[in-house]
């Protein structure tokens, strides 16, 4: 594999087969696809590590990648997932063919890759022809130029519905370009941007949420994911204000691994109820809502009529608040998934879980904890259920 940072240094003489190198062909790719895919074999995926384990050699950024591109051009595919590949800009025709192979696809996942800016430039030129509905670039570093071109792609694309730029080295500066592209795009309804960076300064979450608020004002997003972004309780106010709107379309909100306090969950749940309670999924795992936040959850849970999935793991919620949350399940509540492990429990928690499961108020598949009888303690206690 080419480990050199782009632009890749390609040595043509080193690409010649010496008779000992295992041959990599499109036929081999077809055989591999039959192992993980089902008829009519329209979902292609390629992982560099799996390639190197099978072929017992390093991946070549030009010769081997040409085989992949030729295979993509020869097949009628629906989705492509490529992981861990360095795309070289040494061969312009290869890069052009790669972009051409992506035109008819509805789902494109280019994860943990190194993509030259020329790739995004060609992507913009072909944006009107493309049928892509989902573009995922998780773990692929994006430079300022890449982000600028990605914004242009968002403006031109008529079909894109979902964009994922998790762990892409986005900073609070170039994130503004992404937010502007989302604000002006026509159909993007799902957005995920985990792990935003502060650049040379501390991450200004107030500015980040101001940008997110402007995107939400377009009222097209139904799924938003901002994990590992150091968000606080005050940063929840723009989202809560949007949820409080009667015409809000936001249904899925994932905010795990931030710094949200008890007031943050209050803002979100109260805003959701004021807007009619249309939020279906709320993930605030690994925050710091504490016992006070748990009490707010218990108070508003039965009023969130559309909420189906609630994730509260690792929030330092006290046993009393946990018991109130569990007890609220007896009321009119449509939860299909509730996760609580990583908080505090007592014997009462175990007894409540036991009664809920025995009475089939909740199924075990809907809860990430269960109960067991501890002979040493001579009472029931809570244990994780996997």
N, C-alpha and C positions, 0 to 999 in steps of 0.2 A: 504493500500500500504506500502511496505517496504521503509522507508525513510532513512535507514542507508546506508552510503557510502559503496561501495563494498570493501571487500567481505561481502555479505549480511549475517546477523545473522538470521538463520531460526530456529524456534521452532516447531518441529513436533507436539507436544501436542496441540498447538494453531491452528493447521490446521484442527482439527476435527470438523465436522459439529455439531452444537449444536441444530439443529432443527429450529432455528430462522433465520439462515443465508440464504438469497435468493440463490437458486441453479443456478449455471452458467454451461451451457452445450454447446456442439457443435451444438445441435439443435437450441439453442437460437442464436448462432453466424450465423447460416444459415438464420434464420428469419431476423436478422439485415442486413445481406448482401443483401437480396432481397429488402430492403428499399432504398439503395443507388446505387446498381449496376443493370445492365441489363443482360439479357440472353446473353451468357451462364454462367454468374456469375463467371467471372475469375479474377476480380480485387477486392481483399480483402483489407479492411482497418479497423484499430482498434485504438481508442483514449481512453486513460485511463480516461480522464475527463468525456467523454460521458458514459463510463462504470459505473463510480461512481455515476453519476446522475441517471442513470436508475436503478442500483442495490441498490442504497442508502447505500453503504458500501465502504470501502477501497478495492483497488485492492491488491490481495495477490500475491507476487512475485514468488511463486512456484506452489501453487495449481491452481490458475486461469490461470497462464501462461501455465501450462500443458494442459489445455483445448484448448487454442489457438493453441499450437503446434500440438495437435492431430487433430484439424480441418484442419490445413495447410497440414498435411500429408495425410489426407483423400480426399482432393480436388485437382482437376487439375486446377491450377491457373496460371495466366500470370504475375500478379504483386501483391505485398504486401506492404502496408503502415502501420506501427505501430508507434504510437506517445505516448511519455511520460511514457514508461514502464521501470522499473528497472529489468534487467535480472540478476538473481542470479547465482553464480558459486557453490552454495551449492550442487546441484544435477548435477553431470557430465553427466548422461544419458539424462537429460532434455536438457542440453546445446547441447549435441551431436545431439539429435533429432531435435532441432531447426535449427541447421546448415543444417542438412539433408533435412529439409522441404524447405530450400531456394535453393537447387541445381537446380531444373527445372525452376526456375523463371527467367524472362527476365528483370524485374524491381524490385528493392528492395529499399524501403525507410524506414530507421530506424531513426526517428527524435526525438530529445529531450529525448533520452534514456540514460541509464547507462549500458554500455556493458563491461564485464570483459575482460581482455587480453586473457583469454582462448578462448573466442569467435573468436577473430581474428586469433588465432593460428589454430583453427579448420577450419576457413574459408580458410586459406592458404593451409591446407592439402587437402581440397576438391576443390581447385581452378580449377584444370584441368577438373573436372567433371561438373562444374557449367556452366549454359547457360546465366548468368547475363550479360546484356548489359548496365544497368544503376544502379549505386550504389550511394545512397544519404544518408548522415549521418548528415544532418543539425541540429545543436544544440546539438549534442552528444559529450560530452567532450572526447578528445583523449589524452592519456598519451604518453610519449616518446616511451614506449614499444608498445603501440597500433599503433603508426605511423610507427614504424619499421616493424611490421607485415603487416600493410597495404601496405607498399612498396613492401614487398615480394609477396603479393597478386597481385599487379599491374604487377610484373615481370612474374608471372606464368600464369595469366589469358589470354586466347586467344580470349575471346568474349567481354570483357568490352569496351564500347564506351564512357560512360560518368561517371565522378566522381564529386560529390558535397560534399565539406567539409566546408560549411559555418558555422561560429560561433561555431567552434569545439575546441576553445582554442589553436589553432595552433600558435606557436611562430616562429620567424625568424630563429630559430635553427632547430626545427624538420620539418619546411617547406622544408628545403633542402632535406630531405629524400623523401618527397612527390614529389618534383620536379625531383629528380633522378629517382624515379619510373616511372613518366610520360615520362621522356626523354628516358627510356629504354623499356617502354611498347610498344606493337605492334600495338594496334588499338585505344587507347583512343583519342578521337577527341573533346570532350567537357569537360571543366574543370571550376569549380567554387570554389573560396576560399575567401569568404567575411570575413572581420573582422580578420585580422592577428594581432597578439600581439607582442610586443617587448620583452617580458620576463622581465628580470631584467634591461634591458637597453631600451633606446628609439628605436623605430622601425627603422631599417636601410633599408629604401626603395630602396636605390641604390643596396644593395645586393639582395633584393627580386626581383627586376627587372632584375638583372643579371641572376638569376636562371630562371625567366620566359623567358628571351631571349634565354637561352639554350634550353628550351622546345620548343619554337617557331621555332628554327632552324631545328627541326625534320620535320617541315612543315606538321604536321598531324592535329593540332588543327584548327577547324573551328568555335569554340565558346569559348570565354574566358571571365570570370567574376571576377573582383577584386574590390569589393566595400568596403568602410569603411577601407581602408588600408593606409590612409595618403599619397597617391601618389601625387607627384608634377609634374610640367610641364617637368622638366628634366627627370623624370622617364618614360616619353612617348617616348623617343628617341629609346629604343630597339624595342618597338612595331611598331613605325613609320618605322624603318629600315626594319622590317619584311614585313610590308604592301607594302613597295616600291619594294619588289621582285616580278617579273612578275609571279612567280609560287606560290605565297602566296594563301593559302586556307582559311585564316581567314575571316569569313563572319559576325560574331556577336561579338561585343565588348561592354561590360558593365562596366563602370568605375564611377558609381554614388557615391556621398558622399565621395569624396576625396578632395584634395587641388590643383587641376589642374588649372593653370593660363592660360592666353591667348596664351602664346607660346605653351602650351601643345596641344591645339586644332589645332593650326597651324601645328605642327609636324604631328599630326595624319591625318588631311585632305590632306596635301601636300604629305605625304607618300602614302596615299590611291590612290591619282590620279597618282602619279609616277608609281605605280604598276599596273595600269589599272582600278582602281576604283571598285574593286570587293566587297568591304565592303557593307553589306546590312543593318546592324543595328549598330547604335552608340548611346550609352547612357552615357552622361556626365552631368546628372542632379545633382543639389546640389553641384556644384564645385564653382570656382571663376574666370570664364573666362572673366567676365565683358564686357563692351562695346567694348573694343578692340578685345576680342575673338569673340564677336558677328559679328564684321566686317569681321573677317577672315572666319567665317561660311558663311556669305552672299556672299563672293567672290568665295569660292570654292564649294558652294552647287550645283550650276547648272552644275559643271563639274563632280560631283560624280554621274555618270549615274546609278549605281546599288543600291544606297542608298535608302532604302524603309522606314526605321524607324529612326527618329532622335529625341532624348529627350534632351531638353535644360532647363527644369524647374529649378527655383531657382538658377540663375547664375548671378544675378545683372546686366543684360544686359540693356543698356540704350534704350530709345524709338527709337532713330534714327537708331541704329543697328537692332532693332527688325523690324522696317519698311523696312529696306533693305533686311532682311531675307524673310519677307513676299512678298516683291516685286519680289524677285528672283524666286518665285513659278510660275511666268508667263512664265519663260523661260523653256527650255527642262529639266524637273525635274520629277522624277518618285516616289517621296515621297508618301507613303501610310499612314504615321502617323508622325505628327509633334506636339510636346508639348512645349509650351512657357510660360505657366502660372508661376507666381512667379518672373517675370522680370518687367521692366518698360514699360508703354504704355502711349500714348497720343491720342488726337482726330484723328490724322492722322492714327494711328494704327487701330482704330475702322473703319474708312472709308475704309482702304485697306482690312480689313477682310470682310467688307460688300460687296465690289466689287468682291472679290475672291469667296465668297459663292454665291452671286447672279449670277455670270457668270459661276458657277459650275467648276471653275478652281480647287477648292478643295471642297470636301464634308465635312459636319459638323462632320461626324464620323472620319475624318482624322485630325481634329484640336481640341485641348483641350480648346480653347477660342472662344468666339463669341462676338456679339455686341448688344447693346441696346441703345435706345434713352433716354437720361436723360433730363427730362423736366426742372429741376432746372438749369442745365448747358446750356440747349438749344443746345446740340450737342450730337453726338454719343460717347460712351465709351466702353471699353473692359471689359467683365465679363467672369468668368470661365464657361466652359460648361462640364457638367458631364453626 
